[in-house]
Amino acid sequence: MPSSKSDQRNKRHARLRRKVVGSADRPRLQIQRTLHHIYAFVVDDARGHTLVAASTREKELSAGLESRTTIEAAKRIGETIGRKAKAAGINAVVFDTSGLKYHGRVAALAEAARAAGLEF
């Protein structure tokens, strides 16, 4: 019996999380994509703390966007998370796609974060 898309994503996420672990030196940049928003978090897994976060739910980030679910919105979140991370003294991260394929909004967010100065 074929697995559902969510089951396949959960399998990819579990496989990825076995390998990708954030530390104080190199925290984990995790993204979450929903039907209505996109979120990005920089997490120190050793302490279990979220160091920096950005999402389209923030009014100043979603202002002027036609839609919060587009590639342009993902680029804006990537730029913002990169800027906030640099301000917090974070230069390098490990990238966690949360089991999502590196395509579309996920890739746009990653490229914008790289352009903002994050290294991964």
QUIVEN-V200617 format. One record per backbone hydrogen bond with DSSP energy under -1.0 kcal/mol. NH is the residue of the N-H (numbers start at 0). CO is the residue of the C=O. E is the energy in kcal/mol with one decimal. If there is no record, write none. Layout:
NH|CO|E ; NH|CO|E
This chain:
7|3|-2.2 ; 8|4|-2.3 ; 9|5|-2.4 ; 10|6|-2.1 ; 11|7|-2.3 ; 12|8|-2.7 ; 13|9|-2.4 ; 14|10|-2.2 ; 15|11|-2.5 ; 16|12|-2.7 ; 17|13|-1.1 ; 18|15|-1.1 ; 19|15|-2.7 ; 22|25|-1.7 ; 27|42|-2.9 ; 28|93|-3.4 ; 29|40|-2.7 ; 30|95|-1.5 ; 31|38|-2.1 ; 33|36|-2.7 ; 38|31|-3.0 ; 39|53|-2.6 ; 40|29|-2.9 ; 41|51|-3.0 ; 42|27|-3.1 ; 43|48|-2.8 ; 47|43|-2.1 ; 48|43|-1.6 ; 50|41|-3.1 ; 51|41|-1.2 ; 53|39|-2.3 ; 55|37|-1.6 ; 57|54|-1.3 ; 61|57|-2.1 ; 62|58|-1.1 ; 64|61|-1.7 ; 73|69|-1.8 ; 74|70|-2.4 ; 75|71|-2.1 ; 76|72|-2.1 ; 77|73|-2.4 ; 78|74|-2.5 ; 79|75|-2.2 ; 80|76|-2.8 ; 81|77|-2.0 ; 82|78|-2.3 ; 83|79|-2.8 ; 84|80|-2.3 ; 85|81|-2.3 ; 86|82|-2.1 ; 87|83|-1.5 ; 88|85|-1.3 ; 89|84|-3.0 ; 92|118|-2.4 ; 93|26|-2.3 ; 95|28|-3.0 ; 99|96|-1.6 ; 102|100|-1.9 ; 105|102|-1.4 ; 107|103|-2.3 ; 108|104|-2.2 ; 109|105|-2.1 ; 110|106|-2.5 ; 111|107|-2.1 ; 112|108|-2.2 ; 113|109|-2.2 ; 114|110|-2.3 ; 115|111|-1.5 ; 116|113|-1.5 ; 117|112|-2.2 ; 118|90|-2.2
